[in-house]
Amino acid sequence: MRGQRRAEFSAVVNASVNQTLSRTLLTTGYTLLVVVAIFLLGGDVLHDFAFALLVGMIAGTYSTIFIASPLLVYCHAWTASRAGRTPVGAVDARQT
């Protein structure tokens, strides 16, 4: 927010997600390759552990990209509305 003081909060969040998206997907993709290899080749002992890692990685990546950012924008608008000010370009939290 320091570098983009005049920008709307939702635009800053969107730009931040876009800047880190490729790094997130690459990191998750490479880690996913290793976990899939453990899942397929690890045997019965590691099968359940690797499955839990697979589900956790997929859920974590999904929530980072598609849930955390809109929730952050909504909470920012809600906090601003409780303080009696409406941020520029924010969704009115009282209407949702």
N, C-alpha and C positions, 0 to 999 in steps of 0.2 A: 504494500500500500504506500510505502514511502516514495517509491519511484513514480507512482501514478496517482498522485493526489487528486487530480481533476477527473479521473475516470470513474465511472460507476462501479460499485462494488461487484455486481454480477459480471461486468466485463473483465474486471481484474481476475476474478475466480476462473472465468472461462479461459482467459489467456494463460493462467497458471496451469490449468489442467492440460491445455494444448501443448505447453512447453514441456511438461513432464510425461506426456502420454507415451511417446516413443521409448523413453528410458524405462518406464514401467512395464510396457509390453515386452521389450527385449529381455529385461531381467526375469520377468515371469516366464517367458517362453523358454529361456535356457534352463531355468530351474525346473520347469515342467518336463523338459526332456529327461533330465536326470531322475526325477520322481517317477516318470512313466517307465523308465528302464528298471528302476528298483521294483516297481509294481509288477512288471512282467517277468523279470528274471530273478527277483529276490527270494522266491520261495514262500512257503506258507507263513513263516514267522514274520517276514517283512510285508506281506501282502496287506494286512489290515492297517499297518502303520502308513504305508505308502498311499493307500486309499484315503485315509484321513488327511494326509498332506495334500493330495490332489483336490479334494473337496474344499479344504481350507484355502488353498491358493486361488482356486477359481472364484470362490465366494469373496475372498479378500480383494482380488483385482476388480471384480464387478462392483463391489461396494465402494471402493476407492474412486472409481471413475463415475459411476452412475448414481450413487446414493449420497456420498459424503458432500459433494459439491452443492447439489441442490439443497440439501439440509443446512449447509453452512449459510447459503444465501437466504433461506427462509428464516433461520435463527437471527441473522443480522437484521432483517426487516422487522421481525417480531420484537427484538430488543429496541430497535429505533422507535417503533410505534409505542412501546411501553414508556419510553422516555419522552414521548410527546413530539417527536420529530419524524418526518418521513424522508428517508434517504432518496436521492435522485435515482430514478429508474428501478426502484425496488418494488417487489410485489407486496401489496397490502396484506399483511398477515391476518388481519381481522376478517377478511373475506374468504379465506381458505379454511 
